Amino acid sequence: MSDPLRRVDALVEEDNTLPSLRVRQQLRLAAGLTQAEVAAAIGVQRLAVARWEAGATQPHRGNRRAYAHLLRRLAAKYPDAAAEGASDAG
């Protein structure tokens, strides 16, 4: 398969769906991560992560891919935090 076709397939197949705003924060907190730590891992400023969690902005394509990947990994590790009805108290 040619490189353009692989790139197209990758775009179609990857899941960059983000969980709800509440779940994003719950996952981060369950992992004991700060917004600054998440930002450093993705390569953005802490304020960007704060805005993503507040719903003020959405991450752009490359950042969205990395953020969605992080949240999927955290959801696998902390399934209780990934539940929509999870409590803020942990």
Phi and psi restraints in degrees (range 20) as a CNS / XPLOR table:
assign (resid 1 and name C) (resid 2 and name N)
       (resid 2 and name CA) (resid 2 and name C) 1.0 -73.4 20.0 2
assign (resid 2 and name N) (resid 2 and name CA)
       (resid 2 and name C) (resid 3 and name N) 1.0 160.3 20.0 2
assign (resid 2 and name C) (resid 3 and name N)
       (resid 3 and name CA) (resid 3 and name C) 1.0 -57.6 20.0 2
assign (resid 3 and name N) (resid 3 and name CA)
       (resid 3 and name C) (resid 4 and name N) 1.0 -45.0 20.0 2
assign (resid 3 and name C) (resid 4 and name N)
       (resid 4 and name CA) (resid 4 and name C) 1.0 -58.7 20.0 2
assign (resid 4 and name N) (resid 4 and name CA)
       (resid 4 and name C) (resid 5 and name N) 1.0 -39.2 20.0 2
assign (resid 4 and name C) (resid 5 and name N)
       (resid 5 and name CA) (resid 5 and name C) 1.0 -67.3 20.0 2
assign (resid 5 and name N) (resid 5 and name CA)
       (resid 5 and name C) (resid 6 and name N) 1.0 -37.4 20.0 2
assign (resid 5 and name C) (resid 6 and name N)
       (resid 6 and name CA) (resid 6 and name C) 1.0 -64.6 20.0 2
assign (resid 6 and name N) (resid 6 and name CA)
       (resid 6 and name C) (resid 7 and name N) 1.0 -41.0 20.0 2
assign (resid 6 and name C) (resid 7 and name N)
       (resid 7 and name CA) (resid 7 and name C) 1.0 -64.6 20.0 2
assign (resid 7 and name N) (resid 7 and name CA)
       (resid 7 and name C) (resid 8 and name N) 1.0 -40.3 20.0 2
assign (resid 7 and name C) (resid 8 and name N)
       (resid 8 and name CA) (resid 8 and name C) 1.0 -63.9 20.0 2
assign (resid 8 and name N) (resid 8 and name CA)
       (resid 8 and name C) (resid 9 and name N) 1.0 -46.7 20.0 2
assign (resid 8 and name C) (resid 9 and name N)
       (resid 9 and name CA) (resid 9 and name C) 1.0 -58.4 20.0 2
assign (resid 9 and name N) (resid 9 and name CA)
       (resid 9 and name C) (resid 10 and name N) 1.0 -41.2 20.0 2
assign (resid 9 and name C) (resid 10 and name N)
       (resid 10 and name CA) (resid 10 and name C) 1.0 -62.7 20.0 2
assign (resid 10 and name N) (resid 10 and name CA)
       (resid 10 and name C) (resid 11 and name N) 1.0 -39.9 20.0 2
assign (resid 10 and name C) (resid 11 and name N)
       (resid 11 and name CA) (resid 11 and name C) 1.0 -65.2 20.0 2
assign (resid 11 and name N) (resid 11 and name CA)
       (resid 11 and name C) (resid 12 and name N) 1.0 -40.2 20.0 2
assign (resid 11 and name C) (resid 12 and name N)
       (resid 12 and name CA) (resid 12 and name C) 1.0 -73.8 20.0 2
assign (resid 12 and name N) (resid 12 and name CA)
       (resid 12 and name C) (resid 13 and name N) 1.0 -37.6 20.0 2
assign (resid 12 and name C) (resid 13 and name N)
       (resid 13 and name CA) (resid 13 and name C) 1.0 -84.9 20.0 2
assign (resid 13 and name N) (resid 13 and name CA)
       (resid 13 and name C) (resid 14 and name N) 1.0 -25.3 20.0 2
assign (resid 13 and name C) (resid 14 and name N)
       (resid 14 and name CA) (resid 14 and name C) 1.0 -74.1 20.0 2
assign (resid 14 and name N) (resid 14 and name CA)
       (resid 14 and name C) (resid 15 and name N) 1.0 146.9 20.0 2
assign (resid 14 and name C) (resid 15 and name N)
       (resid 15 and name CA) (resid 15 and name C) 1.0 -106.2 20.0 2
assign (resid 15 and name N) (resid 15 and name CA)
       (resid 15 and name C) (resid 16 and name N) 1.0 104.1 20.0 2
assign (resid 15 and name C) (resid 16 and name N)
       (resid 16 and name CA) (resid 16 and name C) 1.0 -105.1 20.0 2
assign (resid 16 and name N) (resid 16 and name CA)
       (resid 16 and name C) (resid 17 and name N) 1.0 22.8 20.0 2
assign (resid 16 and name C) (resid 17 and name N)
       (resid 17 and name CA) (resid 17 and name C) 1.0 -69.8 20.0 2
assign (resid 17 and name N) (resid 17 and name CA)
       (resid 17 and name C) (resid 18 and name N) 1.0 133.1 20.0 2
assign (resid 17 and name C) (resid 18 and name N)
       (resid 18 and name CA) (resid 18 and name C) 1.0 -101.9 20.0 2
assign (resid 18 and name N) (resid 18 and name CA)
       (resid 18 and name C) (resid 19 and name N) 1.0 143.5 20.0 2
assign (resid 18 and name C) (resid 19 and name N)
       (resid 19 and name CA) (resid 19 and name C) 1.0 -70.0 20.0 2
assign (resid 19 and name N) (resid 19 and name CA)
       (resid 19 and name C) (resid 20 and name N) 1.0 175.6 20.0 2
assign (resid 19 and name C) (resid 20 and name N)
       (resid 20 and name CA) (resid 20 and name C) 1.0 -59.4 20.0 2
assign (resid 20 and name N) (resid 20 and name CA)
       (resid 20 and name C) (resid 21 and name N) 1.0 162.0 20.0 2
assign (resid 20 and name C) (resid 21 and name N)
       (resid 21 and name CA) (resid 21 and name C) 1.0 -56.5 20.0 2
assign (resid 21 and name N) (resid 21 and name CA)
       (resid 21 and name C) (resid 22 and name N) 1.0 -44.5 20.0 2
assign (resid 21 and name C) (resid 22 and name N)
       (resid 22 and name CA) (resid 22 and name C) 1.0 -61.8 20.0 2
assign (resid 22 and name N) (resid 22 and name CA)
       (resid 22 and name C) (resid 23 and name N) 1.0 -43.8 20.0 2
assign (resid 22 and name C) (resid 23 and name N)
       (resid 23 and name CA) (resid 23 and name C) 1.0 -67.7 20.0 2
assign (resid 23 and name N) (resid 23 and name CA)
       (resid 23 and name C) (resid 24 and name N) 1.0 -36.3 20.0 2
assign (resid 23 and name C) (resid 24 and name N)
       (resid 24 and name CA) (resid 24 and name C) 1.0 -55.5 20.0 2
assign (resid 24 and name N) (resid 24 and name CA)
       (resid 24 and name C) (resid 25 and name N) 1.0 -48.1 20.0 2
assign (resid 24 and name C) (resid 25 and name N)
       (resid 25 and name CA) (resid 25 and name C) 1.0 -69.0 20.0 2
assign (resid 25 and name N) (resid 25 and name CA)
       (resid 25 and name C) (resid 26 and name N) 1.0 -42.0 20.0 2
assign (resid 25 and name C) (resid 26 and name N)
       (resid 26 and name CA) (resid 26 and name C) 1.0 -59.7 20.0 2
assign (resid 26 and name N) (resid 26 and name CA)
       (resid 26 and name C) (resid 27 and name N) 1.0 -41.0 20.0 2
assign (resid 26 and name C) (resid 27 and name N)
       (resid 27 and name CA) (resid 27 and name C) 1.0 -64.7 20.0 2
assign (resid 27 and name N) (resid 27 and name CA)
       (resid 27 and name C) (resid 28 and name N) 1.0 -44.4 20.0 2
assign (resid 27 and name C) (resid 28 and name N)
       (resid 28 and name CA) (resid 28 and name C) 1.0 -61.1 20.0 2
assign (resid 28 and name N) (resid 28 and name CA)
       (resid 28 and name C) (resid 29 and name N) 1.0 -45.7 20.0 2
assign (resid 28 and name C) (resid 29 and name N)
       (resid 29 and name CA) (resid 29 and name C) 1.0 -67.3 20.0 2
assign (resid 29 and name N) (resid 29 and name CA)
       (resid 29 and name C) (resid 30 and name N) 1.0 -38.2 20.0 2
assign (resid 29 and name C) (resid 30 and name N)
       (resid 30 and name CA) (resid 30 and name C) 1.0 -61.1 20.0 2
assign (resid 30 and name N) (resid 30 and name CA)
       (resid 30 and name C) (resid 31 and name N) 1.0 -33.8 20.0 2
assign (resid 30 and name C) (resid 31 and name N)
       (resid 31 and name CA) (resid 31 and name C) 1.0 -83.4 20.0 2
assign (resid 31 and name N) (resid 31 and name CA)
       (resid 31 and name C) (resid 32 and name N) 1.0 -4.4 20.0 2
assign (resid 31 and name C) (resid 32 and name N)
       (resid 32 and name CA) (resid 32 and name C) 1.0 71.7 20.0 2
assign (resid 32 and name N) (resid 32 and name CA)
       (resid 32 and name C) (resid 33 and name N) 1.0 27.4 20.0 2
assign (resid 32 and name C) (resid 33 and name N)
       (resid 33 and name CA) (resid 33 and name C) 1.0 -99.0 20.0 2
assign (resid 33 and name N) (resid 33 and name CA)
       (resid 33 and name C) (resid 34 and name N) 1.0 146.0 20.0 2
assign (resid 33 and name C) (resid 34 and name N)
       (resid 34 and name CA) (resid 34 and name C) 1.0 -90.8 20.0 2
assign (resid 34 and name N) (resid 34 and name CA)
       (resid 34 and name C) (resid 35 and name N) 1.0 164.1 20.0 2
assign (resid 34 and name C) (resid 35 and name N)
       (resid 35 and name CA) (resid 35 and name C) 1.0 -60.4 20.0 2
assign (resid 35 and name N) (resid 35 and name CA)
       (resid 35 and name C) (resid 36 and name N) 1.0 -36.3 20.0 2
assign (resid 35 and name C) (resid 36 and name N)
       (resid 36 and name CA) (resid 36 and name C) 1.0 -64.2 20.0 2
assign (resid 36 and name N) (resid 36 and name CA)
       (resid 36 and name C) (resid 37 and name N) 1.0 -38.3 20.0 2
assign (resid 36 and name C) (resid 37 and name N)
       (resid 37 and name CA) (resid 37 and name C) 1.0 -67.8 20.0 2
assign (resid 37 and name N) (resid 37 and name CA)
       (resid 37 and name C) (resid 38 and name N) 1.0 -41.3 20.0 2
assign (resid 37 and name C) (resid 38 and name N)
       (resid 38 and name CA) (resid 38 and name C) 1.0 -63.8 20.0 2
assign (resid 38 and name N) (resid 38 and name CA)
       (resid 38 and name C) (resid 39 and name N) 1.0 -44.6 20.0 2
assign (resid 38 and name C) (resid 39 and name N)
       (resid 39 and name CA) (resid 39 and name C) 1.0 -59.9 20.0 2
assign (resid 39 and name N) (resid 39 and name CA)
       (resid 39 and name C) (resid 40 and name N) 1.0 -44.0 20.0 2
assign (resid 39 and name C) (resid 40 and name N)
       (resid 40 and name CA) (resid 40 and name C) 1.0 -63.6 20.0 2
assign (resid 40 and name N) (resid 40 and name CA)
       (resid 40 and name C) (resid 41 and name N) 1.0 -39.1 20.0 2
assign (resid 40 and name C) (resid 41 and name N)
       (resid 41 and name CA) (resid 41 and name C) 1.0 -65.8 20.0 2
assign (resid 41 and name N) (resid 41 and name CA)
       (resid 41 and name C) (resid 42 and name N) 1.0 -36.2 20.0 2
assign (resid 41 and name C) (resid 42 and name N)
       (resid 42 and name CA) (resid 42 and name C) 1.0 -85.6 20.0 2
assign (resid 42 and name N) (resid 42 and name CA)
       (resid 42 and name C) (resid 43 and name N) 1.0 -27.8 20.0 2
assign (resid 42 and name C) (resid 43 and name N)
       (resid 43 and name CA) (resid 43 and name C) 1.0 95.6 20.0 2
assign (resid 43 and name N) (resid 43 and name CA)
       (resid 43 and name C) (resid 44 and name N) 1.0 33.9 20.0 2
assign (resid 43 and name C) (resid 44 and name N)
       (resid 44 and name CA) (resid 44 and name C) 1.0 -128.5 20.0 2
assign (resid 44 and name N) (resid 44 and name CA)
       (resid 44 and name C) (resid 45 and name N) 1.0 175.5 20.0 2
assign (resid 44 and name C) (resid 45 and name N)
       (resid 45 and name CA) (resid 45 and name C) 1.0 -78.9 20.0 2
assign (resid 45 and name N) (resid 45 and name CA)
       (resid 45 and name C) (resid 46 and name N) 1.0 153.4 20.0 2
assign (resid 45 and name C) (resid 46 and name N)
       (resid 46 and name CA) (resid 46 and name C) 1.0 -56.2 20.0 2
assign (resid 46 and name N) (resid 46 and name CA)
       (resid 46 and name C) (resid 47 and name N) 1.0 -37.3 20.0 2
assign (resid 46 and name C) (resid 47 and name N)
       (resid 47 and name CA) (resid 47 and name C) 1.0 -60.3 20.0 2
assign (resid 47 and name N) (resid 47 and name CA)
       (resid 47 and name C) (resid 48 and name N) 1.0 -32.7 20.0 2
assign (resid 47 and name C) (resid 48 and name N)
       (resid 48 and name CA) (resid 48 and name C) 1.0 -62.5 20.0 2
assign (resid 48 and name N) (resid 48 and name CA)
       (resid 48 and name C) (resid 49 and name N) 1.0 -45.5 20.0 2
assign (resid 48 and name C) (resid 49 and name N)
       (resid 49 and name CA) (resid 49 and name C) 1.0 -64.5 20.0 2
assign (resid 49 and name N) (resid 49 and name CA)
       (resid 49 and name C) (resid 50 and name N) 1.0 -40.5 20.0 2
assign (resid 49 and name C) (resid 50 and name N)
       (resid 50 and name CA) (resid 50 and name C) 1.0 -59.7 20.0 2
assign (resid 50 and name N) (resid 50 and name CA)
       (resid 50 and name C) (resid 51 and name N) 1.0 -41.7 20.0 2
assign (resid 50 and name C) (resid 51 and name N)
       (resid 51 and name CA) (resid 51 and name C) 1.0 -69.5 20.0 2
assign (resid 51 and name N) (resid 51 and name CA)
       (resid 51 and name C) (resid 52 and name N) 1.0 -36.9 20.0 2
assign (resid 51 and name C) (resid 52 and name N)
       (resid 52 and name CA) (resid 52 and name C) 1.0 -64.7 20.0 2
assign (resid 52 and name N) (resid 52 and name CA)
       (resid 52 and name C) (resid 53 and name N) 1.0 -42.4 20.0 2
assign (resid 52 and name C) (resid 53 and name N)
       (resid 53 and name CA) (resid 53 and name C) 1.0 -69.1 20.0 2
assign (resid 53 and name N) (resid 53 and name CA)
       (resid 53 and name C) (resid 54 and name N) 1.0 -29.8 20.0 2
assign (resid 53 and name C) (resid 54 and name N)
       (resid 54 and name CA) (resid 54 and name C) 1.0 -85.0 20.0 2
assign (resid 54 and name N) (resid 54 and name CA)
       (resid 54 and name C) (resid 55 and name N) 1.0 -12.2 20.0 2
assign (resid 54 and name C) (resid 55 and name N)
       (resid 55 and name CA) (resid 55 and name C) 1.0 81.8 20.0 2
assign (resid 55 and name N) (resid 55 and name CA)
       (resid 55 and name C) (resid 56 and name N) 1.0 10.1 20.0 2
assign (resid 55 and name C) (resid 56 and name N)
       (resid 56 and name CA) (resid 56 and name C) 1.0 -72.6 20.0 2
assign (resid 56 and name N) (resid 56 and name CA)
       (resid 56 and name C) (resid 57 and name N) 1.0 -32.9 20.0 2
assign (resid 56 and name C) (resid 57 and name N)
       (resid 57 and name CA) (resid 57 and name C) 1.0 -142.1 20.0 2
assign (resid 57 and name N) (resid 57 and name CA)
       (resid 57 and name C) (resid 58 and name N) 1.0 168.1 20.0 2
assign (resid 57 and name C) (resid 58 and name N)
       (resid 58 and name CA) (resid 58 and name C) 1.0 -119.0 20.0 2
assign (resid 58 and name N) (resid 58 and name CA)
       (resid 58 and name C) (resid 59 and name N) 1.0 144.6 20.0 2
assign (resid 58 and name C) (resid 59 and name N)
       (resid 59 and name CA) (resid 59 and name C) 1.0 -66.7 20.0 2
assign (resid 59 and name N) (resid 59 and name CA)
       (resid 59 and name C) (resid 60 and name N) 1.0 145.5 20.0 2
assign (resid 59 and name C) (resid 60 and name N)
       (resid 60 and name CA) (resid 60 and name C) 1.0 -74.0 20.0 2
assign (resid 60 and name N) (resid 60 and name CA)
       (resid 60 and name C) (resid 61 and name N) 1.0 172.5 20.0 2
assign (resid 60 and name C) (resid 61 and name N)
       (resid 61 and name CA) (resid 61 and name C) 1.0 -48.2 20.0 2
assign (resid 61 and name N) (resid 61 and name CA)
       (resid 61 and name C) (resid 62 and name N) 1.0 -57.8 20.0 2
assign (resid 61 and name C) (resid 62 and name N)
       (resid 62 and name CA) (resid 62 and name C) 1.0 -64.9 20.0 2
assign (resid 62 and name N) (resid 62 and name CA)
       (resid 62 and name C) (resid 63 and name N) 1.0 -42.2 20.0 2
assign (resid 62 and name C) (resid 63 and name N)
       (resid 63 and name CA) (resid 63 and name C) 1.0 -68.6 20.0 2
assign (resid 63 and name N) (resid 63 and name CA)
       (resid 63 and name C) (resid 64 and name N) 1.0 -36.8 20.0 2
assign (resid 63 and name C) (resid 64 and name N)
       (resid 64 and name CA) (resid 64 and name C) 1.0 -63.0 20.0 2
assign (resid 64 and name N) (resid 64 and name CA)
       (resid 64 and name C) (resid 65 and name N) 1.0 -41.7 20.0 2
assign (resid 64 and name C) (resid 65 and name N)
       (resid 65 and name CA) (resid 65 and name C) 1.0 -60.0 20.0 2
assign (resid 65 and name N) (resid 65 and name CA)
       (resid 65 and name C) (resid 66 and name N) 1.0 -47.6 20.0 2
assign (resid 65 and name C) (resid 66 and name N)
       (resid 66 and name CA) (resid 66 and name C) 1.0 -66.9 20.0 2
assign (resid 66 and name N) (resid 66 and name CA)
       (resid 66 and name C) (resid 67 and name N) 1.0 -42.1 20.0 2
assign (resid 66 and name C) (resid 67 and name N)
       (resid 67 and name CA) (resid 67 and name C) 1.0 -65.2 20.0 2
assign (resid 67 and name N) (resid 67 and name CA)
       (resid 67 and name C) (resid 68 and name N) 1.0 -45.1 20.0 2
assign (resid 67 and name C) (resid 68 and name N)
       (resid 68 and name CA) (resid 68 and name C) 1.0 -61.8 20.0 2
assign (resid 68 and name N) (resid 68 and name CA)
       (resid 68 and name C) (resid 69 and name N) 1.0 -40.3 20.0 2
assign (resid 68 and name C) (resid 69 and name N)
       (resid 69 and name CA) (resid 69 and name C) 1.0 -62.6 20.0 2
assign (resid 69 and name N) (resid 69 and name CA)
       (resid 69 and name C) (resid 70 and name N) 1.0 -46.2 20.0 2
assign (resid 69 and name C) (resid 70 and name N)
       (resid 70 and name CA) (resid 70 and name C) 1.0 -59.1 20.0 2
assign (resid 70 and name N) (resid 70 and name CA)
       (resid 70 and name C) (resid 71 and name N) 1.0 -46.9 20.0 2
assign (resid 70 and name C) (resid 71 and name N)
       (resid 71 and name CA) (resid 71 and name C) 1.0 -65.8 20.0 2
assign (resid 71 and name N) (resid 71 and name CA)
       (resid 71 and name C) (resid 72 and name N) 1.0 -36.8 20.0 2
assign (resid 71 and name C) (resid 72 and name N)
       (resid 72 and name CA) (resid 72 and name C) 1.0 -63.1 20.0 2
assign (resid 72 and name N) (resid 72 and name CA)
       (resid 72 and name C) (resid 73 and name N) 1.0 -42.8 20.0 2
assign (resid 72 and name C) (resid 73 and name N)
       (resid 73 and name CA) (resid 73 and name C) 1.0 -64.2 20.0 2
assign (resid 73 and name N) (resid 73 and name CA)
       (resid 73 and name C) (resid 74 and name N) 1.0 -42.4 20.0 2
assign (resid 73 and name C) (resid 74 and name N)
       (resid 74 and name CA) (resid 74 and name C) 1.0 -66.0 20.0 2
assign (resid 74 and name N) (resid 74 and name CA)
       (resid 74 and name C) (resid 75 and name N) 1.0 -38.2 20.0 2
assign (resid 74 and name C) (resid 75 and name N)
       (resid 75 and name CA) (resid 75 and name C) 1.0 -64.0 20.0 2
assign (resid 75 and name N) (resid 75 and name CA)
       (resid 75 and name C) (resid 76 and name N) 1.0 -37.0 20.0 2
assign (resid 75 and name C) (resid 76 and name N)
       (resid 76 and name CA) (resid 76 and name C) 1.0 -67.3 20.0 2
assign (resid 76 and name N) (resid 76 and name CA)
       (resid 76 and name C) (resid 77 and name N) 1.0 -35.9 20.0 2
assign (resid 76 and name C) (resid 77 and name N)
       (resid 77 and name CA) (resid 77 and name C) 1.0 -81.8 20.0 2
assign (resid 77 and name N) (resid 77 and name CA)
       (resid 77 and name C) (resid 78 and name N) 1.0 -31.6 20.0 2
assign (resid 77 and name C) (resid 78 and name N)
       (resid 78 and name CA) (resid 78 and name C) 1.0 -127.8 20.0 2
assign (resid 78 and name N) (resid 78 and name CA)
       (resid 78 and name C) (resid 79 and name N) 1.0 70.1 20.0 2
assign (resid 78 and name C) (resid 79 and name N)
       (resid 79 and name CA) (resid 79 and name C) 1.0 -61.6 20.0 2
assign (resid 79 and name N) (resid 79 and name CA)
       (resid 79 and name C) (resid 80 and name N) 1.0 -31.0 20.0 2
assign (resid 79 and name C) (resid 80 and name N)
       (resid 80 and name CA) (resid 80 and name C) 1.0 -64.7 20.0 2
assign (resid 80 and name N) (resid 80 and name CA)
       (resid 80 and name C) (resid 81 and name N) 1.0 -36.9 20.0 2
assign (resid 80 and name C) (resid 81 and name N)
       (resid 81 and name CA) (resid 81 and name C) 1.0 -71.7 20.0 2
assign (resid 81 and name N) (resid 81 and name CA)
       (resid 81 and name C) (resid 82 and name N) 1.0 -24.3 20.0 2
assign (resid 81 and name C) (resid 82 and name N)
       (resid 82 and name CA) (resid 82 and name C) 1.0 -79.0 20.0 2
assign (resid 82 and name N) (resid 82 and name CA)
       (resid 82 and name C) (resid 83 and name N) 1.0 -13.6 20.0 2
assign (resid 82 and name C) (resid 83 and name N)
       (resid 83 and name CA) (resid 83 and name C) 1.0 -71.7 20.0 2
assign (resid 83 and name N) (resid 83 and name CA)
       (resid 83 and name C) (resid 84 and name N) 1.0 134.9 20.0 2
assign (resid 83 and name C) (resid 84 and name N)
       (resid 84 and name CA) (resid 84 and name C) 1.0 -57.6 20.0 2
assign (resid 84 and name N) (resid 84 and name CA)
       (resid 84 and name C) (resid 85 and name N) 1.0 -34.0 20.0 2
assign (resid 84 and name C) (resid 85 and name N)
       (resid 85 and name CA) (resid 85 and name C) 1.0 -92.1 20.0 2
assign (resid 85 and name N) (resid 85 and name CA)
       (resid 85 and name C) (resid 86 and name N) 1.0 10.8 20.0 2
assign (resid 85 and name C) (resid 86 and name N)
       (resid 86 and name CA) (resid 86 and name C) 1.0 -61.7 20.0 2
assign (resid 86 and name N) (resid 86 and name CA)
       (resid 86 and name C) (resid 87 and name N) 1.0 145.5 20.0 2
assign (resid 86 and name C) (resid 87 and name N)
       (resid 87 and name CA) (resid 87 and name C) 1.0 -78.0 20.0 2
assign (resid 87 and name N) (resid 87 and name CA)
       (resid 87 and name C) (resid 88 and name N) 1.0 151.5 20.0 2
assign (resid 87 and name C) (resid 88 and name N)
       (resid 88 and name CA) (resid 88 and name C) 1.0 -70.8 20.0 2
assign (resid 88 and name N) (resid 88 and name CA)
       (resid 88 and name C) (resid 89 and name N) 1.0 -26.5 20.0 2
assign (resid 88 and name C) (resid 89 and name N)
       (resid 89 and name CA) (resid 89 and name C) 1.0 -77.4 20.0 2
assign (resid 89 and name N) (resid 89 and name CA)
       (resid 89 and name C) (resid 90 and name N) 1.0 131.2 20.0 2
